[in-house]
Amino acid sequence: MNIVINGQPADVTDGWSVGQLVRARTDEQRRVAVARNSEVVPRSEWDSTALSEGDKVEILAPVAGG
């Protein structure tokens, strides 16, 4: 299934949830926020939110700096 992750095309497994995608992409799930098609997905809904063909997902992590 083709989706866009952080502006880059990606092929992911059919039937994946937002939670599965996040776990596959980062080791630090506690410190990320996720938006699917411009809608924030609450962490409590990651595993129940299915991805669909063409979805645009943003996985955002805080960056330290000054």
C-alpha positions in Angstrom: 0.0 0.0 0.0 1.4 3.4 -0.9 1.2 6.3 1.5 3.3 9.4 2.2 5.3 9.7 5.4 6.8 13.1 6.3 6.5 14.2 2.6 8.2 11.0 1.2 6.4 8.2 -0.7 6.5 4.9 1.2 5.2 1.4 0.7 3.8 -0.2 3.8 2.0 -3.4 4.6 -1.7 -3.5 3.8 -3.8 -3.3 7.0 -1.2 -1.5 9.1 -2.4 0.8 11.8 -0.8 4.1 12.8 0.7 2.4 15.8 2.4 -0.3 13.7 3.8 2.4 11.5 5.2 4.4 14.4 6.8 1.3 16.0 8.4 0.4 12.7 9.8 3.9 12.1 11.0 5.0 15.6 12.3 3.6 18.8 11.0 6.5 20.8 7.2 6.3 20.6 6.7 8.2 23.9 8.1 11.4 22.4 6.3 11.6 19.0 3.1 13.1 17.7 1.3 11.7 14.7 -1.1 13.4 12.2 -2.9 11.4 9.5 -4.4 13.5 6.6 -3.8 16.7 8.7 -5.7 15.3 11.7 -3.8 14.6 14.9 -4.2 11.0 16.0 -4.3 10.7 19.8 -1.9 8.1 21.1 -4.8 6.1 22.6 -6.1 5.6 19.0 -2.9 4.7 17.2 -3.6 1.0 17.2 -7.2 1.3 16.2 -6.5 3.8 13.4 -6.0 1.9 10.1 -3.9 3.4 7.3 -5.4 3.6 3.8 -4.0 3.9 0.3 -2.8 7.5 -0.3 -2.8 8.6 3.4 -0.5 11.4 4.3 1.2 10.8 7.7 3.4 13.1 9.6 5.5 11.6 12.5 6.8 14.5 14.5 9.5 14.3 17.2 10.7 17.2 19.3 14.1 18.6 18.5 16.4 20.1 21.1 18.2 23.3 20.3 18.4 26.9 21.0 
